[in-house]
Amino acid sequence: MALQFTVPNMACSACSDTIIQAVKAIDPNAQVKADPKTKLVDIETQAAEADVKQAITIAGYTVA
């Protein structure tokens, strides 16, 4: 399932790395691209959308 989220408080590459790790913690096979410039996170995953949003939120980021 392809998901795209806007994460307004993703400011740098360390932020994107944290978000990628959070998503991969719930789905190790997920393909994740996080771009701090556009604030967009593109995810290809088998995990439920709600679970992915929750993982990003727990990592300390806002999902718009």
N, C-alpha and C positions, 0 to 999 in steps of 0.2 A: 504494500500500500504506500503510495507516495503522499507525503505530507509536506506542507510548507508553513512555517511560522515566522512571525516578526517578533524579534526579541530586542526591544528598544534599549535595554541596559547592557547589551553586549558591546563592549568598548574596544577590545583588543584581541590579539591572537590567543592570549592566555584564556580569555573568556570563551572563545570559540572552542579551544581544547577542552575546557571544563564541560561545556555543553555536549560535545562529542562523546566524552567519557561517560557522562550521565546517561545518554541514550544507549550507548553500547553496554552499559551495566545491565539494562533490562532486555536488550536484544543484541548479543555479541555479533550477529551477522548483519546488522543494520549498516546501510551506506549513509553517511552523514556528511553534509557540507555546511559549514557555518561561516558566514562572511560578515566580519565586524563592520565593514564599510557600508553595506546595504542593510545590515541588521537582520538578514534573512537566514533561516536555517531550513535546508532541504533535507528530507529524510525519506529513505526507502526502507520500510520495516514491516515485520509481521506483527509487531506489538500494537495494542489498541491505542488510538489517538489520545484518549484520556490518560493512559499510563505514560505516554511519551511527554505530554504536557506536565504531568505531575513530577516526572523525573527532572525536567528542566527547572521547574519551580523549586523543587527541593535543593537543587544545585545553587539556588540563589538568584535566579533570573526570572523576569516577567515575560510571560507569553501573551502577546497582544492578539 
